[in-house]
Amino acid sequence: MSALSILPIEIFSGIEQKDSLHFIGLGGGGTNILTHFLQNGVSGKFTSITCKERIELKKAGVQFISFKSPKYHYNHEEFMKYYNDLSIPNEVKENINKNDRYILLAGIGGFTGTKLMDDILERLTGIQHFAICTLPFGFELPIGQIVGKMFYEKYHGIKSVKFFDLSPFGKANGTLKMAEAFRKCHEQLFNLYKSHSFPDFV
């Protein structure tokens, strides 16, 4: 799986002036990216869909929708059973507004972000949207690698879905604790966004 595509400048140009732009952080990883963008002054609507509301986002007026993934052992068969059977809450479906333009943010490989991204992308047919998906670090659990590859193979040819492969990013930054590696990833995503200069994520 290679690291990925160029983020098109037109998706983000003049982004602060677009009231209709709606950022949605999906799962813990996506909410972390959303938080970093919000803390750095990005304007727009913000929604976090994850298992637990974060106090700092509540204070900032970010909409929270609860979505708690089931507890499961890190077993591929069990993961896929829950993945295929679990229903998305109605509040998630009702949150989609055809007049908004969506920036979806998710860490692919975990249950919540992957499931939500998969479902919401299907619901956004005919609505302007762009998805930024981070793929797992090489040191993350094997099930995450399997699920990340599954999702990548399904969506990598779709123009509105772009991936950021964390594996080479982690190698480029040496041996890091996971939290520090993610922090550096968020900084790079934000710096690319602010500069409107989007080279390959390699």
N, C-alpha and C positions, 0 to 999 in steps of 0.2 A: 504494500500500500504506500503510495508516494505522498509526499507533502504537496500541498495543493495549489489551489488556483489563485488568480489575482482577484482581489475584491474590487469590483467596478466603482470608479470614482462617482459616477452619476447616482449611485444609491445613496451616497452620503453628502454630496455637495449641497451646501446651504441647509444642512440638517437642522441647525438650531432655529431656523425660521419656519420650520414646518410643524405647525401645531398638530397635524394629523398623524405625525409619526408616533408609533406606539411600540415601545420596547417591552418585550416579555422575557423574563428570566425563567427558564424551565428547569426545575430541580435545583439541587444545591449548587452545582457547578454553574449553571446559567444565571442563578441569582447572584453568585459571586461576581460574575462579569458585569451584570446589570448594576450592582452596587458600586463597582469601580467606575463605571461610566457616570453614574449619578453623582458620585463624590467629586468628579472632575468637571462638573458643570454642564453636562449634556442636558438639553431641554427636550421635553416631549412628555408623552404619557408613559407611565411605568407600571408594570404588573409583575408580581412575583408569584409563581405557582410552584409551591414546594410543601414540605411536610410541616414546617413550623414557621410562624411569622417572626420576623426579625424586628426588634424594637427600633433600631436606627432607621429602617425603611418605613415603618409605621409612622414615625415622627416626620419623615420626609413626604408623607402623603402617598406612598406607593400602595397601590391596590394589592391585597393579598387574597389568593385563592388556595385553600388547603387541598393538597393531594398527597396522600400518604401511601407509599408503596408497601406491599405486603412484605413481611419478614420471610426470608427464604435462605436456604443454604446455597452456597456458591456452586451450584450444580446446573449445567446447561439445560437439562430436560425440565427441571423444576422452574427455572427462570422463564423458559419459553411458555410453559403452561400458564403461569400467572400473567405473562406478557400478553398472550393471546386472549385470555379470558377476562381481564380486568377492564371495566368500563370507565370512561372518562366522566368526571362529575358534570352535571348540567351547567353549573356555573362557568365552567371553562368554555363550553359551547356557546353560552349566552354572551360571553365576553367578546366575541368576534363581531366587529362592526365593519360593514363593507366600505365605509367612508374613511377608515383608518388605513395607514400604510404600516406594515408590521416589520420589525426587526426582531427575529427570534434568536435567543441565545441559549445554548445548552452544551453541557459536557456529555458527549456520547460514550456509552459503555456502562453507565449506571442505569438503574431501572427507571427512575422517575423522569430524568431528562430525556432519555431515549424514547420511552413510551409516549410522553407528551409531544415531543417533536414529531414523531411519526404520525400521531393522530391529528395534530393541528395542521401540519402541512397538507394533509388530505382535505381538510375543511377550508383551506384558504384558496382553493381553486377559483380563479376569476377575481381575486383580491390581491392588490399589490403587496408583496412580501419579499423578505430576504432573510435567509437563515445562516447564522454563523455557528458551526458545530466544531467543538474541539474533540479530537480523538485521543484515546488514552496514552499516558506515558507508558514506556516499555516496562517499568517496574510495578505497574498496577496489576490487580488480580487477573488471572487468565480468562475468567468469564467476561471481564470487561473488554479484553482484546477480541474475544469471539464476537460479542455483541457489537462492538465498534466496527468490526469488519463487515458484519451482516448489514448494518445500517449504511455504511459507506457504499457497499456494492449496490444497494437499492437506490441511493440518491446521488451518487457522484456525477452522473451525467446531466443532472438537472441544473439549469443556469442559475436559478434563484437559491441554490443551496451550495454553500462554500464551506470547506473544511480547513481546520488548522490542526496539523499533526503535531502533537506534543512530544513524540518520541525524539525526533532530531533536535527539537528545541531544548529538551532536557539535556541531551548530550552536549549541545553547544555551550550550555551554561555550567557544565561540570557536574559534580556530585552535589545535589541540593536536597534539603528536606522538602517534602512534598508541598507544604504550605508556601515555602519560598519560591519553589518552581512555579506554582500557580500564580503567585503574586507577580513574578517576572512576565509570565504569559499575559496577564491582564494589562500590565503596563505596555507591553508591545502592541497588543490589540488596540488600546486606547491611543497610543502615539500614532499608529497608522491611520486610525480614524481621524484624529485631529489634523494631521498633515495632508489629508486627502491624497496621500501617496501610497499606493498599495502594491509593493513588489511581491513576488512569490513568497509564500510562507515556508521558506526552507531554512 
